[in-house]
């Protein structure tokens, strides 16, 4: 944990990321309790928080392992005490072999992804260079149309390629149903059922003894009660954002955990204020539902409608009441890239600073 001289949020220069530890704890305990209630394992995806301190807390509460996007993220999480990691990405580069071997040696279980026949063939060559045999989860496309078999025939072919690979063994079936972020709250039961149907029917046709591991914060609480689901892998649930707290509403607004503290630096025209947080803080992502980069956390109606690199354009009801020097807190549209732009987050309880947590997984995109 880093040191800081400030005692409260009022002592901080801006822009800063503030992490409300009580809100985070509520998000973590709710998800873990639902998994425990249905005897489902929680393997949270750390691509959202990238913080060993948060991963450690997830494991303390009962998470059975962690999901990571890249090998570098997995390496960064070792300090959390994690013993089991699933790297949910298409690994094909033989230059990764030594890192995979070292990572596997540091863990009780390292699981990789099998996303296509060609990728499986490339992964077998990677592992063969270090004579390392690892389990893989077979990716099933359930609607996002990214990686994974897009039909039962494609999934069968991937499974057969895994079976033919001396250094791979099939561990189960997984998906990332990111397309469900587009669903309205009243549609979530239906889209969850459809994702589960595709996953389970694929599993039943190929290896009915193996588990299914869906992965998305929008569906996770619902998926935990579905048959054959052994594990869920949500990521953004830990913090929330506009997508989870305002669009899908799977989290209430008062559980948005990480906010951007920013300062009004200019009032160049009526109806507009400029803040000192731009795309290098909020990222370039906008809410597809609301067309903005962030909402003011208190629900005043103020929105960051567009960004330059170091400026955010604030518009909305009450903007003309703002003065230069006013400080505001915003909930980002998409929290995952926001953490990847920060060196650290300020952990707070109310307005009191309780810690400074380095984002050790930042930039670990290899």
C-alpha positions as CSV (number, residue, x, y, z in Angstrom):
1,X,0.0,0.0,0.0
2,X,1.3,3.4,-0.9
3,X,1.6,6.3,1.6
4,X,-0.2,9.6,1.2
5,X,-0.2,12.7,3.4
6,X,-3.8,13.7,2.7
7,X,-6.3,12.7,5.4
8,X,-9.6,13.4,3.5
9,X,-10.8,13.7,-0.1
10,X,-10.7,17.5,0.4
11,X,-6.9,17.3,0.7
12,X,-6.4,15.6,-2.7
13,X,-5.3,17.2,-6.0
14,X,-7.5,16.1,-8.9
15,X,-8.3,14.1,-10.9
16,X,-8.3,11.1,-8.6
17,X,-10.1,7.8,-8.5
18,X,-11.9,7.3,-5.2
19,X,-12.9,3.7,-4.1
20,X,-15.6,3.5,-1.5
21,X,-14.6,0.5,0.6
22,X,-18.0,0.0,2.2
23,X,-19.8,0.0,-1.2
24,X,-17.2,-2.4,-2.6
25,X,-17.7,-4.7,0.4
26,X,-21.4,-4.8,-0.2
27,X,-20.9,-5.7,-3.9
28,X,-18.4,-8.4,-3.0
29,X,-20.4,-10.0,-0.3
30,X,-23.6,-10.0,-2.2
31,X,-22.0,-11.9,-5.1
32,X,-20.2,-14.4,-2.9
33,X,-23.3,-15.0,-0.8
34,X,-25.4,-15.8,-4.0
35,X,-22.7,-18.2,-5.2
36,X,-22.4,-19.9,-1.8
37,X,-26.2,-20.3,-1.7
38,X,-26.2,-22.3,-4.9
39,X,-22.8,-24.1,-4.3
40,X,-21.3,-22.3,-7.3
41,X,-17.7,-21.3,-7.4
42,X,-16.8,-17.6,-7.9
43,X,-13.8,-16.9,-10.1
44,X,-14.0,-13.1,-10.4
45,X,-12.4,-11.5,-13.5
46,X,-9.7,-9.1,-12.3
47,X,-9.5,-7.2,-15.6
48,X,-11.8,-4.7,-13.9
49,X,-10.0,-3.8,-10.7
50,X,-6.4,-5.0,-11.5
51,X,-5.8,-4.5,-7.7
52,X,-4.1,-7.3,-5.6
53,X,-5.7,-5.8,-2.5
54,X,-9.2,-6.3,-4.0
55,X,-8.3,-9.8,-5.3
56,X,-7.1,-10.7,-1.8
57,X,-10.4,-9.6,-0.3
58,X,-12.4,-11.6,-3.0
59,X,-10.4,-14.7,-2.0
60,X,-10.9,-14.1,1.7
61,X,-14.6,-14.0,1.2
62,X,-14.6,-17.3,-0.6
63,X,-13.6,-16.9,-4.3
64,X,-12.1,-20.2,-5.5
65,X,-9.8,-18.7,-8.1
66,X,-9.3,-15.6,-10.3
67,X,-9.9,-15.0,-14.0
68,X,-7.4,-12.9,-15.9
69,X,-7.3,-11.5,-19.4
70,X,-3.6,-11.8,-20.0
71,X,-0.6,-13.6,-18.5
72,X,0.7,-10.3,-17.2
73,X,-2.4,-9.7,-15.2
74,X,-2.1,-13.2,-13.7
75,X,1.5,-12.5,-12.7
76,X,0.5,-9.3,-11.1
77,X,-2.1,-11.1,-9.0
78,X,0.2,-13.6,-7.4
79,X,0.9,-11.2,-4.5
80,X,-2.8,-11.6,-3.5
81,X,-2.2,-15.2,-2.5
82,X,-4.2,-16.7,-5.3
83,X,-3.6,-20.4,-6.0
84,X,-5.9,-21.0,-9.1
85,X,-6.1,-18.8,-12.2
86,X,-8.0,-19.0,-15.5
87,X,-6.4,-17.0,-18.2
88,X,-9.4,-16.4,-20.5
89,X,-7.7,-15.4,-23.7
90,X,-6.4,-16.9,-26.9
91,X,-2.7,-17.7,-26.2
92,X,-0.7,-18.5,-29.4
93,X,2.7,-16.9,-29.0
94,X,5.6,-19.3,-28.4
95,X,7.4,-16.5,-26.7
96,X,4.9,-16.9,-23.8
97,X,6.0,-20.5,-23.0
98,X,8.5,-19.7,-20.3
99,X,6.2,-17.3,-18.6
100,X,3.4,-19.9,-18.6
101,X,5.7,-22.5,-17.1
102,X,6.7,-20.1,-14.3
103,X,3.1,-19.1,-13.7
104,X,2.0,-22.8,-13.5
105,X,4.8,-23.6,-11.1
106,X,3.6,-20.8,-8.8
107,X,0.0,-22.0,-8.7
108,X,-2.0,-25.1,-7.8
109,X,-3.9,-24.8,-11.0
110,X,-3.5,-22.8,-14.2
111,X,-6.3,-23.1,-16.8
112,X,-6.1,-21.7,-20.3
113,X,-8.6,-21.1,-23.0
114,X,-9.4,-23.0,-26.2
115,X,-11.1,-20.7,-28.6
116,X,-10.8,-22.3,-32.1
117,X,-9.2,-25.2,-33.8
118,X,-6.3,-23.1,-35.2
119,X,-5.8,-21.5,-31.8
120,X,-5.7,-24.9,-30.1
121,X,-3.1,-26.1,-32.6
122,X,-1.0,-23.0,-31.9
123,X,-1.4,-23.4,-28.1
124,X,-0.2,-27.0,-28.3
125,X,3.0,-25.8,-29.9
126,X,3.5,-23.2,-27.2
127,X,3.2,-25.7,-24.4
128,X,5.2,-28.4,-26.2
129,X,8.3,-26.1,-26.1
130,X,8.3,-26.4,-22.3
131,X,6.7,-29.8,-22.1
132,X,3.8,-28.3,-20.0
133,X,0.4,-30.0,-19.9
134,X,-2.5,-27.8,-18.8
135,X,-6.3,-27.9,-18.7
136,X,-8.3,-25.7,-21.0
137,X,-11.8,-24.3,-21.0
138,X,-13.6,-24.5,-24.4
139,X,-15.0,-21.1,-25.5
140,X,-18.6,-21.1,-26.7
141,X,-20.0,-18.1,-28.6
142,X,-23.3,-17.3,-27.0
143,X,-24.1,-14.1,-28.8
144,X,-21.1,-11.7,-28.5
145,X,-19.7,-13.0,-31.7
146,X,-16.1,-12.8,-30.6
147,X,-14.1,-15.9,-29.8
148,X,-15.4,-19.4,-29.4
149,X,-17.3,-22.0,-31.4
150,X,-20.3,-20.4,-33.2
151,X,-22.1,-23.7,-33.7
152,X,-22.2,-27.1,-32.2
153,X,-20.1,-28.4,-35.1
154,X,-17.4,-25.8,-34.5
155,X,-17.4,-26.6,-30.7
156,X,-17.1,-30.3,-31.5
157,X,-14.1,-29.6,-33.7
158,X,-12.4,-27.6,-31.0
159,X,-13.0,-30.4,-28.5
160,X,-11.5,-32.9,-30.9
161,X,-8.5,-30.7,-31.5
162,X,-8.0,-30.5,-27.7
163,X,-8.3,-34.3,-27.4
164,X,-5.7,-34.7,-30.1
165,X,-3.2,-32.3,-28.4
166,X,-0.8,-34.1,-26.1
167,X,-0.3,-31.1,-23.8
168,X,-4.0,-30.1,-23.4
169,X,-6.9,-31.6,-21.5
170,X,-10.5,-30.4,-21.6
171,X,-11.7,-28.9,-18.3
172,X,-15.1,-27.5,-19.2
173,X,-17.0,-24.9,-21.3
174,X,-17.0,-21.1,-20.9
175,X,-18.5,-18.0,-22.4
176,X,-18.3,-14.3,-22.1
177,X,-21.8,-13.1,-22.8
178,X,-20.9,-9.4,-23.1
179,X,-23.7,-8.8,-25.5
180,X,-26.1,-9.0,-22.5
181,X,-25.0,-5.5,-21.5
182,X,-27.4,-4.3,-24.3
183,X,-30.4,-5.9,-22.6
184,X,-33.0,-3.9,-20.8
185,X,-33.6,-4.9,-17.1
186,X,-36.8,-6.6,-18.0
187,X,-35.1,-8.7,-20.6
188,X,-32.3,-10.0,-18.4
189,X,-34.0,-13.3,-17.3
190,X,-34.7,-14.2,-20.9
191,X,-31.2,-13.4,-22.2
192,X,-29.6,-15.2,-19.3
193,X,-31.8,-18.3,-20.1
194,X,-30.7,-18.2,-23.8
195,X,-27.0,-18.0,-22.9
196,X,-27.4,-20.8,-20.4
197,X,-29.3,-22.9,-23.0
198,X,-26.5,-22.6,-25.6
199,X,-23.8,-23.4,-23.1
200,X,-25.6,-26.4,-21.6
201,X,-26.7,-27.9,-24.8
202,X,-23.2,-27.6,-26.2
203,X,-21.7,-29.2,-23.1
204,X,-24.4,-32.0,-23.1
205,X,-23.6,-32.9,-26.7
206,X,-19.8,-33.0,-26.3
207,X,-18.8,-33.8,-22.7
208,X,-21.9,-33.9,-20.3
209,X,-19.7,-34.7,-17.3
210,X,-17.9,-31.4,-17.5
211,X,-19.0,-28.0,-16.1
212,X,-20.0,-24.7,-17.7
213,X,-18.5,-21.4,-16.6
214,X,-20.5,-18.4,-17.9
215,X,-18.8,-15.0,-17.4
216,X,-20.5,-11.6,-17.2
217,X,-21.5,-9.2,-14.4
218,X,-24.9,-8.6,-16.0
219,X,-25.8,-12.3,-15.8
220,X,-23.8,-13.6,-12.9
221,X,-26.4,-13.4,-10.1
222,X,-28.9,-15.1,-12.3
223,X,-26.5,-17.7,-13.7
224,X,-25.6,-18.9,-10.2
225,X,-28.9,-20.7,-9.9
226,X,-28.9,-22.4,-13.3
227,X,-28.2,-26.1,-13.7
228,X,-24.7,-27.4,-14.5
229,X,-23.1,-24.0,-13.8
230,X,-20.1,-24.8,-11.6
231,X,-18.6,-21.3,-11.6
232,X,-19.3,-17.7,-12.6
233,X,-16.7,-15.2,-13.6
234,X,-18.0,-11.6,-13.2
235,X,-15.6,-8.7,-13.2
236,X,-17.3,-5.2,-13.2
237,X,-19.7,-6.2,-10.3
238,X,-16.9,-5.2,-7.9
239,X,-17.2,-1.5,-8.7
240,X,-20.2,-0.9,-10.9
241,X,-20.5,1.8,-13.6
242,X,-23.2,3.3,-15.7
243,X,-23.7,0.0,-17.5
244,X,-24.5,-1.9,-14.4
245,X,-26.0,0.8,-12.2
246,X,-28.0,2.8,-14.7
247,X,-28.6,0.7,-17.8
248,X,-29.0,-3.0,-16.7
249,X,-29.6,-1.9,-13.1
250,X,-28.2,-5.2,-11.7
251,X,-26.6,-2.9,-9.1
252,X,-28.3,-0.1,-7.4
253,X,-27.0,3.4,-8.0
254,X,-25.7,3.8,-4.4
255,X,-23.4,0.8,-5.0
256,X,-21.3,2.5,-7.7
257,X,-18.0,2.1,-5.9
258,X,-15.3,3.9,-7.9
259,X,-15.8,7.6,-8.8
260,X,-13.7,10.2,-10.5
261,X,-13.0,13.2,-8.4
262,X,-12.5,16.2,-10.7
263,X,-12.3,20.0,-10.5
264,X,-14.1,22.6,-12.6
265,X,-11.3,24.5,-14.3
266,X,-13.2,26.8,-16.6
267,X,-16.7,28.0,-17.7
268,X,-16.1,29.0,-21.3
269,X,-19.8,29.3,-22.3
270,X,-23.3,29.2,-20.9
271,X,-24.4,25.6,-20.4
272,X,-20.8,24.3,-20.3
273,X,-18.2,23.6,-17.7
274,X,-14.8,22.1,-18.2
275,X,-13.2,19.7,-15.7
276,X,-9.6,18.5,-15.3
277,X,-10.5,14.9,-16.2
278,X,-10.6,13.9,-19.8
279,X,-10.1,10.8,-21.9
280,X,-6.9,10.0,-20.1
281,X,-9.0,9.6,-17.0
282,X,-12.4,8.4,-18.3
283,X,-11.1,6.6,-21.4
284,X,-12.8,7.0,-24.7
285,X,-15.7,4.7,-23.9
286,X,-19.2,6.2,-23.7
287,X,-22.4,4.7,-22.5
288,X,-24.3,3.3,-25.6
289,X,-27.6,4.0,-23.7
290,X,-26.9,7.6,-22.6
291,X,-24.2,8.8,-25.0
292,X,-21.9,10.2,-22.3
293,X,-18.6,9.3,-20.5
294,X,-19.9,9.8,-16.9
295,X,-22.7,11.0,-14.6
296,X,-22.3,13.0,-11.5
297,X,-22.6,10.6,-8.6
298,X,-25.2,12.7,-6.6
299,X,-27.7,12.4,-9.5
300,X,-27.8,16.2,-10.2
301,X,-28.1,15.6,-14.0
302,X,-24.6,16.7,-14.8
303,X,-22.9,14.6,-17.5
304,X,-19.5,14.4,-19.0
305,X,-20.8,14.6,-22.6
306,X,-17.4,14.5,-24.4
307,X,-13.7,14.4,-23.6
308,X,-10.4,15.7,-24.9
309,X,-7.3,14.2,-23.4
310,X,-7.2,16.4,-20.3
311,X,-10.6,18.1,-20.4
312,X,-14.1,16.8,-19.7
313,X,-17.1,18.7,-21.1
314,X,-19.8,18.9,-18.4
315,X,-23.4,19.7,-19.4
316,X,-26.8,19.3,-17.9
317,X,-29.2,20.8,-15.5
318,X,-27.4,23.0,-12.9
319,X,-24.2,23.4,-14.9
320,X,-24.6,27.2,-14.9
321,X,-24.5,27.1,-11.1
322,X,-21.0,25.6,-11.1
323,X,-18.0,27.8,-10.3
324,X,-14.3,27.4,-11.1
325,X,-12.8,25.4,-8.3
326,X,-15.9,23.3,-7.6
327,X,-15.2,19.6,-7.1
328,X,-17.4,16.9,-8.4
329,X,-17.5,13.1,-8.4
330,X,-18.5,11.1,-11.5
331,X,-19.5,7.5,-12.1
332,X,-17.8,6.4,-15.4
333,X,-19.7,4.8,-18.3
334,X,-17.3,1.8,-18.4
335,X,-15.1,1.2,-15.3
336,X,-12.6,-1.3,-16.7
337,X,-10.5,1.0,-18.9
338,X,-10.6,3.7,-16.2
339,X,-8.7,1.6,-13.8
340,X,-6.2,0.7,-16.5
341,X,-5.4,4.4,-16.9
342,X,-4.6,5.0,-13.2
343,X,-1.5,4.3,-11.2
344,X,-3.4,4.1,-7.9
345,X,-6.8,4.4,-6.3
346,X,-7.6,6.2,-3.1
347,X,-9.6,4.0,-0.8
348,X,-12.1,6.0,1.2
349,X,-14.7,5.5,3.9
350,X,-17.1,8.4,3.5
351,X,-14.7,11.3,3.0
352,X,-11.8,9.8,5.1
353,X,-8.9,8.3,3.2
354,X,-8.1,4.8,4.5
355,X,-5.5,3.7,2.0
356,X,-3.8,4.1,-1.4
357,X,-3.8,1.0,-3.5
358,X,-1.5,0.6,-6.5
359,X,-3.1,-0.7,-9.7
360,X,-0.4,-3.4,-10.1
361,X,-2.3,-4.9,-13.1
362,X,-2.3,-1.7,-15.0
363,X,-1.0,-2.0,-18.6
364,X,-0.4,-5.8,-18.3
365,X,-1.7,-6.4,-21.8
366,X,0.8,-9.1,-22.6
